[in-house]
Amino acid sequence: MAHNTTQLKTVRLSTPVGDAALAGLTLGTVVYIDGLIMTGRERVYQRLLADGIAPPDDLARIANINFHCSPAASVNADGSYNIGAVTATASFRFAQWLPQWFELSGCRLIIGKGGMSEAHYRDIFVPVKAVYLTTVGYGTGALLGRGITGVEAVHWLDELGIAQAMWVLKVENFGPLLVESDLAGDSLFESHNRAINAKIEKAYEGLKPPALSRYGETDDKTRELI
């Protein structure tokens, strides 16, 4: 029996992540991170970018990695924090904020779930030399939580709540994450979608057309009714 011996490229990044490290991130590379990362999603963006509230610290000094996520956090008896798991959230919902966010924060890496469109990568990420990393599948929150070694700081916890506050996390061997976009703005997901779509009709050759009865149903794989 033939075995697949293909090995995924794996890299370990230290923060802040510099130009040389980013240039070496090719699509599909498995990434682990050491150092500091900060969380920030719509309520943080609203606060900083729309409401004009000053950042709690020099964001570029804190970390140049922004994780779109919801931590599962609790407070210990001594006032320290424990994060047992951290679950990524879909980044495409925050695209409207990212041009301003990159300018304000100096961020170079976004971590999230599901990726964004190649148009977003081309128009928003490429000009600032930023890259997108995606979490691997669902149910990996506890696995990622093992890579969190402590909480450097948490900002606006009372105002925004656990999920929406800005957490500055100490991480070690944090991952696995996949390179979904590179510095050229190419997308791992969209490149594979194109390859699959180019061959999908052949898979249905010789079969009768499906019987469509409900409004909006189509067998055109490129169309979707929402």
C-alpha positions, -999 to +999 in steps of 0.1 A: +000+000+000+013+034-009+017+059+019+015+097+016+049+109+028+043+146+022+054+167+051+039+201+058+064+229+063+064+240+099+079+272+113+081+287+148+078+325+150+090+348+178+072+381+183+074+408+172+074+391+138+097+409+113+099+412+075+122+382+070+100+359+089+069+371+071+085+367+037+092+330+045+055+322+052+042+303+022+006+291+018-002+261+039+028+265+062+021+253+098+029+281+123+036+281+160+042+314+179+063+324+209+060+358+226+031+382+229-002+384+210-031+406+216-068+400+210-091+426+195-124+423+176-154+446+169-158+462+203-121+470+205-122+484+169-153+504+177-137+519+208-104+528+192-113+536+156-148+550+157-151+564+192-116+578+191-106+565+226-068+565+230-051+531+230-043+517+265-006+514+255+017+516+225+001+489+204+031+484+182+052+479+213+028+453+228+026+430+199+022+430+161-002+400+161-039+405+165-060+374+173-098+375+165-111+353+193-131+348+225-110+336+255-125+313+281-110+331+311-115+330+348-100+350+377-078+332+402-080+339+440-048+360+438-063+382+410-044+366+382-062+352+352-065+316+339-073+310+302-081+273+296-092+277+260-094+303+233-118+301+203-112+319+171-140+339+154-146+346+118-124+375+106-143+385+075-168+404+097-141+428+107-128+437+073-142+472+074-120+481+104-087+466+092-073+495+071-075+518+101-064+491+125-033+483+105-024+521+104-030+525+142-015+493+155+014+484+132-001+449+131+015+425+107-003+392+114-040+386+118-051+353+133-087+342+130-111+316+116-122+310+080-100+334+062-110+364+041-114+371+004-084+376-020-098+411-026-094+418+011-059+404+011-049+424-021-065+457-011-059+457+027-032+433+036-007+436+008-001+474+011+009+470+047+028+437+042+005+417+065-003+380+065-034+360+077-032+329+098-062+306+103-069+282+131-071+245+121-107+232+120-132+234+148-128+223+184-092+234+188-098+260+215-084+238+243-054+229+222-046+265+216-052+272+252-023+250+261+000+274+243-010+304+265+014+307+294+000+338+310-018+371+307+005+402+303-024+426+306-062+429+300-078+462+290-115+473+292-126+440+308-153+457+329-166+478+299-165+451+272-166+418+289-144+387+286-150+380+249-146+415+237-118+429+259-083+434+247-061+406+261-024+407+259-014+370+261+020+354+267+023+323+244+047+295+238+045+270+210+010+285+203-006+267+174-010+249+151-020+277+127-020+277+089-008+304+066-040+313+047-026+344+029+009+354+020+026+387+013+015+385-023-022+384-012-028+348-024-052+327-005-048+290+004-086+284+006-095+302-026-067+286-046-080+252-035-116+262-042-106+271-078-089+237-082-119+218-070-144+238-090-125+233-122-130+195-118-163+192-101-185+189-132-165+159-143-175+141-111-212+144-121-207+133-157-233+107-168-257+115-140-292+128-146-298+164-137-311+168-102-349+175-097-352+210-084-384+220-068-378+247-041-374+283-049-338+293-054-324+258-058-297+255-084-271+230-096-247+258-106-219+254-082-208+290-086-242+305-075-257+306-041-290+321-029-289+339+004 
